[in-house]
Amino acid sequence: MLEKHVKNKNELQRKVDIDSVKLAEKERERNLIEERLNNTKTLMQLKAQESELKRQNEEDQAIAQNERVEERNDELARLQTQIAERDTTMPLRERIKEIFKKHGVPVTAILLAAGVTIGSVVGSIAKALKATGKAMAGALKDIGAKLGSLLPGLIGQVAHFLFNTASKAVDFLAEHTWLLILAAVVFIFEKYIKKRR
């Protein structure tokens, strides 16, 4: 009778061991599926899920349902590991987007603000260049007129013509400051491209 009891106990233990292995395998499968599912979620969704799990844990701890709290703590630990991995591998651009999303600032608003700022800076530069160009054109015209009257004959007329033409060119560029700005941007861009090579 004792042998039968020991045999039954061993058989029962073997079944418990098999069930434990099956349960562990099911847990691994569930964790893999959960991990794949979490990989499709954004960082914001993962963080929202994390805060929801924490909230549920607090509720369950108040109710004293330790088993559910333990399961959620395990899930929470896996989730926090994934969040930490995602945080470290996320490019700076994506991190900045997440920050803007978190605080409700769309990226288009930032781009619009940057565009307005750049526009006002370029507008100020254009006004300053136009005023400087007009003053320079007037000065060149005056110099040409004085040189034309001071220098004798053909030399005076050539000097007057050269300074008058330079005055008109500077006056044209002053009226069309966008050409100067475009030329400066192209120049800077070419220098940048050459440095990158």
Secondary structure by P-SEA (a helix, b strand, c coil): caaaaaaaaaaaaaaaaaaaaaaaaaaaaaaaaaaaaaaaccaaaaaaaaaaaaaaaaaaaaacaaaaaaaaaaaaaaaaaaaaaaaaaccaaaaaaaaaaaacccaaaaaaaaaaaaaaaaaaaaaaaaaaaaaaaaaaaaaaaaaaaacccaaaaaaaaaaaaaaaaaaaaaacaaaaaaaaaaaaaaaaaaaac
